[in-house]
């Protein structure tokens, strides 16, 4: 680190008062005691961009090393000497926000710009996720849906308007998304997916497949039958009457397996829950816009974070939001394995 450029991440704020320097981001604060003038010079240099050797002009090397180690442990130091600018781009204001996911916002934005994502289901969940990804600067989207726009969609599917009634959702979605941003490449596919083979219309080198469809009821596992062998990461999200979920985001090359997750989930169900799962095979016919929006936004957040940094809250686990009650997570125990992986 002696001559490597270092800089405070752009979302960090600091203030010197009395004999201490306080650094703050969101609800996290770090306080360092010392001479006010020296601390101010160090913080100012780090804000502009500096090196460890330059900082030792202001304080002994062991003091500087301990200070940098403390900031590094919080992921508050970046190797990017300036925050990249994107004037006029939809993602202009998010570059600093990306530093919450890692230390190099510019590189993470480049990953988003290069990302190729498939979305199955362009309705109350998938349509909103598509909007978030386009706003974030994702490079290419494959949109799959066989439905047409109807009046009852408009309480939650905000890509569409009355002029779209009767149009295929994928076509209307591309028009709406293009009006929002021309910086994403769009591939509309009007198709009802009923088997893994149907998904062969997608490139097998996608960075992620988002399952936002609810028919048939095992659609997420159908997607996994395609995504697992091709090595494409997969995530899903859905909304019921009083709750919704997103995740797990499973990455085949990291050993992720949706069958293992489903096996673990079933193992925790009571006999009555198993009976109800078999009997209740149709999705609810009712919908509520705010419920869809909340789940789609959180799913979109995790998708963007994963594409930018390789990590997110729903990686390997499911987030479950019970409206009016709160958020919980379900993660399978490490020893939980589907029959195909029991000997692993």
VOGU-3710 file (C-alpha; in Angstrom, 3 decimals, decimal comma):
1> xxxxxxxxxx> 0,000/0,000/0,000  3,060/2,278/0,266  2,735/3,899/-3,176  -0,691/2,638/-4,214  -3,235/5,435/-4,640  -5,840/5,527/-1,879  -8,865/7,714/-1,345  -11,878/7,885/0,928  -14,967/6,403/-0,703  -17,245/9,226/-1,896
11> xxxxxxxxxx> -20,101/8,446/0,487  -17,914/8,996/3,553  -18,172/12,241/5,512  -15,767/13,497/8,154  -15,389/16,313/10,652  -12,598/17,344/13,032  -13,546/18,770/16,391  -11,442/19,278/19,517  -8,995/16,375/19,642  -10,778/13,879/17,411
21> xxxxxxxxxx> -11,601/13,054/13,800  -15,029/11,503/13,223  -15,715/9,655/9,983  -19,326/8,792/9,219  -21,271/6,825/6,643  -24,950/6,126/7,098  -25,279/4,869/10,705  -21,638/3,798/11,092  -19,087/6,136/12,695  -15,377/5,824/13,505
31> xxxxxxxxxx> -13,681/8,246/15,893  -9,922/8,763/15,983  -8,220/10,901/18,624  -5,194/13,073/17,935  -4,013/16,544/17,058  -6,777/18,400/15,220  -4,510/19,998/12,608  -2,722/16,734/11,822  -5,974/14,804/11,565  -7,438/17,467/9,290
41> xxxxxxxxxx> -4,442/17,267/6,946  -4,675/13,465/6,825  -8,420/13,448/6,177  -8,123/16,175/3,529  -5,359/14,279/1,744  -7,402/11,069/1,766  -10,434/12,915/0,453  -8,413/14,245/-2,523  -6,479/11,037/-3,078  -3,007/10,251/-1,786
51> xxxxxxxxxx> -0,618/7,405/-0,895  0,469/5,856/2,348  3,995/7,276/1,952  2,628/10,793/1,526  0,549/10,405/4,680  3,648/9,508/6,725  4,743/13,113/6,295  1,986/14,035/8,730  2,322/11,254/11,319  4,551/8,267/12,193
61> xxxxxxxxxx> 4,257/5,255/9,890  2,827/2,963/12,573  0,080/5,494/13,346  -0,791/5,871/9,653  -0,792/2,086/9,142  -3,152/1,545/12,074  -5,458/4,310/10,825  -5,546/2,940/7,269  -6,115/-0,591/8,556  -9,124/0,618/10,520
71> xxxxxxxxxx> -10,605/2,375/7,490  -9,817/-0,602/5,280  -11,679/-2,924/7,640  -14,792/-0,789/7,056  -14,267/-0,790/3,260  -13,907/2,974/3,383  -10,771/3,191/1,219  -10,815/3,077/-2,568  -8,079/2,664/-5,147  -9,986/4,952/-7,516
81> xxxxxxxxxx> -8,584/8,473/-7,225  -11,818/10,031/-8,474  -15,435/9,034/-8,722  -16,223/8,490/-12,403  -18,708/10,934/-13,833  -21,613/10,104/-16,111  -23,243/13,430/-16,970  -26,557/13,028/-18,713  -26,720/9,283/-18,061  -29,560/7,664/-16,079
91> xxxxxxxxxx> -27,028/6,197/-13,651  -25,203/9,507/-12,994  -26,378/9,767/-9,381  -25,824/6,123/-8,430  -22,042/6,007/-8,832  -21,398/7,135/-5,280  -24,104/4,799/-3,981  -22,272/1,829/-5,493  -19,493/2,380/-2,962  -21,872/0,792/-0,435
101> xxxxxxxxxx> -21,322/-2,465/-2,350  -17,534/-2,206/-2,633  -14,654/0,224/-2,851  -14,396/0,768/-6,616  -17,621/2,343/-7,853  -16,329/2,950/-11,363  -15,413/-0,666/-11,907  -18,779/-1,808/-10,543  -20,600/0,507/-12,937  -18,578/-1,010/-15,783
111> xxxxxxxxxx> -19,786/-4,451/-14,697  -23,376/-3,233/-14,789  -22,873/-1,760/-18,251  -21,493/-5,097/-19,475  -24,181/-7,236/-17,772  -26,558/-9,419/-19,800  -29,754/-10,373/-17,965  -32,814/-12,427/-18,827  -36,179/-11,659/-17,214  -38,978/-14,216/-17,404
121> xxxxxxxxxx> -42,307/-12,519/-16,768  -42,728/-8,821/-17,538  -45,575/-8,104/-15,117  -45,882/-6,693/-11,617  -42,448/-7,973/-10,544  -40,448/-8,434/-13,739  -41,503/-5,174/-15,362  -40,408/-3,146/-12,347  -37,137/-5,075/-12,073  -36,498/-4,287/-15,747
131> xxxxxxxxxx> -37,022/-0,575/-15,034  -34,530/-0,696/-12,170  -31,930/-2,497/-14,277  -32,292/-0,071/-17,171  -31,973/2,867/-14,784  -28,852/1,290/-13,315  -27,272/0,989/-16,761  -27,431/-2,771/-17,371  -26,183/-3,425/-20,880  -28,650/-5,934/-22,326
141> xxxxxxxxxx> -32,022/-7,430/-21,378  -33,867/-10,458/-22,735  -37,577/-10,125/-21,869  -39,802/-13,215/-22,048  -43,595/-13,174/-21,678  -46,515/-14,477/-23,746  -49,249/-12,264/-22,291  -50,876/-9,094/-23,617  -51,573/-5,882/-21,721  -55,028/-5,647/-20,093
151> xxxxxxxxxx> -56,781/-3,026/-17,987  -56,404/-5,049/-14,777  -52,609/-4,912/-15,147  -52,415/-1,180/-14,580  -52,686/-1,255/-10,773  -49,165/-2,679/-10,544  -47,520/-2,951/-13,984  -46,295/0,584/-14,433  -44,503/0,055/-17,736  -47,887/0,025/-19,459
161> xxxxxxxxxx> -50,709/2,470/-20,119  -54,157/2,338/-21,715  -52,717/2,787/-25,196  -51,021/-0,608/-24,762  -54,209/-2,642/-24,252  -54,042/-5,780/-26,391  -50,350/-5,399/-27,226  -47,842/-8,118/-26,317  -46,252/-7,161/-23,012  -42,718/-7,683/-24,275
171> xxxxxxxxxx> -43,245/-5,241/-27,144  -44,926/-2,598/-24,993  -42,207/-3,048/-22,352  -39,397/-2,467/-24,842  -41,087/0,712/-26,080  -41,466/2,029/-22,530  -37,936/1,077/-21,506  -36,414/2,570/-24,648  -38,223/5,824/-23,932  -36,554/5,740/-20,520
181> xxxxxxxxxx> -33,060/4,885/-21,770  -31,540/4,054/-25,134  -28,352/2,770/-23,532  -29,646/-0,782/-23,010  -29,961/-3,427/-25,720  -33,390/-5,102/-25,719  -34,443/-8,562/-26,890  -38,222/-9,145/-26,602  -39,355/-12,777/-26,812  -43,056/-13,590/-26,823
191> xxxxxxxxxx> -43,169/-17,103/-25,424  -44,979/-19,212/-22,821  -42,315/-21,120/-20,888  -43,514/-24,537/-19,767  -40,269/-26,531/-19,874  -36,551/-25,993/-19,482  -36,112/-26,538/-23,219  -38,237/-23,452/-23,906  -35,501/-21,337/-22,342  -33,036/-22,367/-25,046
201> xxxxxxxxxx> -34,128/-19,167/-26,801  -31,834/-17,392/-24,319  -28,051/-17,103/-24,651  -26,290/-19,561/-22,354  -23,785/-16,937/-21,222  -26,204/-14,653/-19,400  -24,911/-13,082/-16,217  -28,260/-13,740/-14,516  -31,768/-15,051/-15,154  -34,570/-13,427/-13,143
211> xxxxxxxxxx> -37,683/-15,578/-12,764  -40,632/-13,260/-12,167  -43,346/-15,503/-13,621  -45,914/-17,371/-11,532  -47,201/-19,966/-14,008  -46,770/-22,882/-13,803  -46,333/-23,097/-10,033  -42,955/-24,812/-10,368  -41,645/-22,221/-12,827  -38,589/-21,405/-10,683
221> xxxxxxxxxx> -37,509/-25,058/-10,717  -38,179/-25,205/-14,471  -35,823/-22,251/-14,835  -33,263/-24,072/-12,698  -33,404/-27,105/-15,006  -32,052/-24,772/-17,691  -29,872/-22,455/-15,595  -28,079/-25,153/-13,581  -26,622/-27,079/-16,545  -25,778/-23,908/-18,468
231> xxxxxxxxxx> -24,115/-22,322/-15,432  -26,319/-19,218/-15,462  -27,067/-17,725/-12,010  -30,780/-17,630/-11,153  -32,981/-15,610/-8,815  -36,742/-15,401/-8,396  -39,319/-13,238/-6,674  -43,062/-13,407/-6,117  -45,924/-11,822/-4,166  -48,895/-13,473/-2,446
241> xxxxxxxxxx> -51,755/-11,941/-0,512  -49,997/-11,027/2,722  -46,356/-11,626/1,930  -43,753/-11,718/-0,788  -40,224/-12,989/-1,254  -37,103/-12,649/-3,340  -34,277/-15,139/-3,583  -32,417/-17,302/-3,287  -29,919/-16,092/-5,831  -28,098/-19,298/-6,749
251> xxxxxxxxxx> -24,785/-19,346/-8,616  -23,958/-22,760/-10,134  -20,215/-22,163/-10,340  -20,160/-21,457/-6,583  -22,016/-24,673/-5,807  -25,461/-23,090/-5,584  -28,390/-25,447/-6,186  -32,071/-24,526/-6,190  -33,015/-28,187/-5,751  -31,013/-28,291/-2,506
261> xxxxxxxxxx> -32,756/-25,118/-1,343  -36,202/-26,530/-2,189  -35,315/-29,829/-0,488  -34,334/-27,996/2,716  -37,467/-25,853/2,607  -39,729/-28,874/2,189  -37,977/-30,639/5,074  -39,117/-27,864/7,427  -42,763/-27,960/6,332  -45,464/-29,570/8,466
271> xxxxxxxxxx> -47,753/-32,304/7,040  -50,524/-29,705/6,729  -48,233/-27,344/4,837  -47,313/-30,157/2,454  -51,004/-30,899/1,924  -51,805/-27,259/1,237  -48,870/-26,966/-1,158  -50,261/-29,841/-3,184  -53,815/-28,494/-3,135  -53,163/-24,813/-3,788
281> xxxxxxxxxx> -51,587/-24,937/-7,212  -52,853/-21,663/-8,702  -51,436/-18,215/-7,932  -53,761/-15,764/-6,209  -55,917/-13,793/-8,677  -55,622/-10,690/-6,491  -52,917/-8,071/-6,582  -51,949/-4,843/-4,875  -49,569/-2,383/-6,496  -47,583/-1,329/-3,420
291> xxxxxxxxxx> -46,919/-4,968/-2,456  -45,551/-5,755/-5,915  -43,478/-2,577/-5,928  -41,801/-3,331/-2,598  -40,769/-6,862/-3,565  -39,693/-5,820/-7,071  -37,598/-2,977/-5,657  -35,786/-5,238/-3,181  -35,247/-7,891/-5,847  -33,955/-5,205/-8,210
301> xxxxxxxxxx> -31,615/-3,907/-5,487  -30,110/-7,362/-4,953  -29,807/-8,015/-8,684  -27,941/-4,742/-9,210  -25,699/-5,383/-6,220  -24,891/-8,902/-7,382  -24,120/-7,812/-10,938  -21,896/-4,996/-9,654  -20,085/-6,771/-6,829  -20,839/-10,519/-6,903
311> xxxxxxxxxx> -22,653/-10,380/-3,573  -26,075/-9,440/-2,182  -28,371/-10,117/0,774  -30,311/-12,901/-0,971  -27,267/-14,796/-2,241  -28,018/-18,395/-1,238  -31,012/-17,482/0,904  -34,590/-16,269/0,594  -35,826/-12,961/1,974  -39,461/-13,144/3,098
321> xxxxxxxxxx> -41,411/-9,965/3,775  -44,711/-10,306/5,618  -46,476/-7,015/5,044  -47,235/-5,309/8,335  -45,024/-7,729/10,285  -41,451/-7,633/9,048  -38,584/-9,265/7,196  -37,073/-12,704/7,745  -34,604/-14,899/5,898  -34,522/-18,609/5,178
331> xxxxxxxxxx> -31,150/-20,175/4,463  -30,712/-23,949/4,198  -28,301/-25,618/6,593  -24,951/-26,486/4,973  -25,729/-30,199/5,309  -29,064/-29,862/3,486  -28,713/-31,563/0,133  -31,059/-32,646/-2,617  -30,805/-36,346/-3,638  -28,411/-35,491/-6,469
341> xxxx> -25,927/-33,897/-4,020  -26,331/-36,075/-0,911  -22,909/-37,657/-1,430  -21,080/-34,379/-2,104
//
